[in-house]
């Protein structure tokens, strides 16, 4: 069955959003590998703080891309209601296998909020430790989305082949 124009555009948007997440994940992975071990002291030099700043900014950016763009665009493709809440989106992402745990992603979202809104200025080391600890889960979710991206590409190719025969 051929895709409608709206369905095709929605699938292409999912591909664009996942590609954006993959690029952001590369940047986060780079920062994650460069950050020093976190101790309970504040013995970091300026270069260390700069690396931590890059990591937290990239952490927050990728979480936003995933939760606000990728998961929403997948919901559109899967005919889910528009205007769903963050909790709705991550529950569906868990059911689809894109994330491991809704509970963990609630924590990740809270860390993102602390980073963006600077709630944890007095507890910066704990915030850095929390962000650092959750990076592997975020990167794994991007890897899982790579499998979904292959499925979307396959659907688009199949539709392209069907259109050529008509």
C-alpha positions as CSV (number, residue, x, y, z in Angstrom):
1,X,0.0,0.0,0.0
2,X,1.4,3.4,-1.0
3,X,2.1,6.0,1.5
4,X,0.2,9.3,1.4
5,X,2.3,12.5,1.0
6,X,1.7,13.3,4.6
7,X,2.9,9.9,5.8
8,X,6.0,10.1,3.5
9,X,6.8,13.6,4.9
10,X,6.4,12.3,8.5
11,X,8.7,9.4,7.8
12,X,11.3,11.7,6.3
13,X,11.0,14.0,9.3
14,X,11.7,11.1,11.6
15,X,14.9,10.3,9.6
16,X,16.0,14.0,9.9
17,X,15.3,14.0,13.7
18,X,17.2,10.8,14.3
19,X,20.1,12.0,12.2
20,X,20.2,15.1,14.3
21,X,20.2,13.0,17.5
22,X,23.0,10.9,16.1
23,X,25.2,14.0,15.4
24,X,24.4,15.3,18.9
25,X,25.3,11.9,20.4
26,X,28.7,12.0,18.7
27,X,29.4,15.4,20.4
28,X,28.2,14.1,23.7
29,X,30.3,10.9,23.4
30,X,33.4,13.0,22.6
31,X,32.8,15.1,25.8
32,X,32.1,12.1,27.9
33,X,35.4,10.5,26.9
34,X,37.3,13.7,27.7
35,X,35.8,14.5,31.1
36,X,38.0,13.8,34.2
37,X,36.9,11.5,37.0
38,X,34.7,13.3,39.4
39,X,35.8,13.4,43.0
40,X,34.2,15.2,45.9
41,X,36.8,17.9,45.8
42,X,36.8,21.0,43.7
43,X,40.3,20.5,42.4
44,X,39.4,20.9,38.7
45,X,41.3,23.3,36.6
46,X,39.8,25.7,34.1
47,X,40.2,23.1,31.3
48,X,38.3,20.5,33.4
49,X,35.5,22.9,34.0
50,X,35.3,23.8,30.4
51,X,35.0,20.1,29.5
52,X,32.3,19.6,32.1
53,X,30.4,22.6,30.8
54,X,30.5,21.1,27.3
55,X,29.4,17.7,28.6
56,X,26.4,19.2,30.4
57,X,25.4,21.4,27.5
58,X,25.6,18.5,25.1
59,X,23.7,16.3,27.6
60,X,20.8,18.8,27.8
61,X,20.8,19.3,24.1
62,X,20.6,15.6,23.2
63,X,17.9,15.0,25.8
64,X,15.8,17.8,24.3
65,X,16.3,16.5,20.8
66,X,15.2,13.0,21.8
67,X,12.3,13.9,24.0
68,X,11.0,16.9,22.2
69,X,11.8,16.1,18.6
70,X,12.5,12.5,17.9
71,X,9.9,10.9,20.2
72,X,7.3,13.4,19.0
73,X,8.0,12.7,15.4
74,X,7.8,9.0,15.9
75,X,4.4,9.5,17.6
76,X,3.2,11.3,14.5
77,X,4.3,8.4,12.3
78,X,2.7,5.9,14.7
79,X,-0.6,7.9,14.7
80,X,-0.4,8.9,18.3
81,X,-2.4,11.9,19.6
82,X,-0.7,15.3,19.2
83,X,0.1,17.3,22.3
84,X,1.0,14.4,24.5
85,X,2.9,14.9,27.7
86,X,6.5,14.1,28.3
87,X,5.5,11.1,30.4
88,X,3.2,9.8,27.6
89,X,6.1,10.1,25.1
90,X,8.6,8.3,27.2
91,X,6.1,5.6,28.1
92,X,5.6,4.9,24.4
93,X,9.3,5.1,23.7
94,X,9.9,2.4,26.4
95,X,7.1,0.2,24.9
96,X,8.8,0.6,21.4
97,X,12.1,-0.4,22.9
98,X,13.7,3.0,22.2
99,X,14.6,3.6,25.8
100,X,15.3,1.1,28.6
101,X,13.3,2.6,31.4
102,X,10.7,5.3,31.8
103,X,11.9,5.8,35.4
104,X,15.5,6.4,34.3
105,X,14.3,8.9,31.7
106,X,12.3,10.8,34.3
107,X,15.6,11.1,36.2
108,X,17.4,12.2,33.0
109,X,14.8,14.9,32.3
110,X,15.2,16.2,35.9
111,X,19.0,16.4,35.4
112,X,18.4,18.2,32.2
113,X,16.2,20.7,33.9
114,X,18.8,21.3,36.6
115,X,21.4,21.9,34.0
116,X,19.3,24.2,31.9
117,X,17.7,26.2,34.8
118,X,20.8,26.0,37.0
119,X,18.8,24.7,40.0
120,X,21.8,22.8,41.4
121,X,24.4,25.5,41.6
122,X,25.2,24.6,45.2
123,X,25.4,20.9,44.4
124,X,27.3,21.1,41.1
125,X,29.5,18.0,41.8
126,X,26.4,15.9,42.4
127,X,24.8,17.2,39.2
128,X,28.0,16.4,37.2
129,X,28.1,12.9,38.7
130,X,24.4,12.3,37.8
131,X,24.8,13.6,34.3
132,X,28.0,11.6,33.7
133,X,26.3,8.4,35.0
134,X,23.4,8.7,32.6
135,X,25.3,9.4,29.5
136,X,25.6,5.7,28.5
137,X,21.8,5.2,28.7
138,X,21.3,8.2,26.5
139,X,23.8,7.0,23.9
140,X,22.3,3.5,24.0
141,X,18.9,5.0,23.2
142,X,20.4,6.7,20.2
143,X,21.8,3.4,19.1
144,X,18.4,1.8,19.5
145,X,16.9,4.5,17.4
146,X,19.3,3.6,14.6
147,X,17.5,0.4,14.2
148,X,14.2,2.2,13.9
149,X,15.8,4.5,11.4
150,X,16.6,1.4,9.2
151,X,13.0,0.3,9.4
152,X,11.8,3.8,8.3
153,X,14.3,3.8,5.4
154,X,13.0,0.4,4.4
155,X,9.4,1.7,4.4
156,X,10.3,4.6,2.3
157,X,12.3,2.5,-0.2
158,X,9.3,0.0,-0.5
159,X,7.0,2.9,-1.1
160,X,9.4,4.3,-3.7
161,X,9.5,1.0,-5.5
162,X,5.7,0.7,-5.4
163,X,5.3,4.2,-6.9
164,X,7.6,3.4,-9.8
165,X,5.5,0.5,-10.8
166,X,2.3,2.5,-11.0
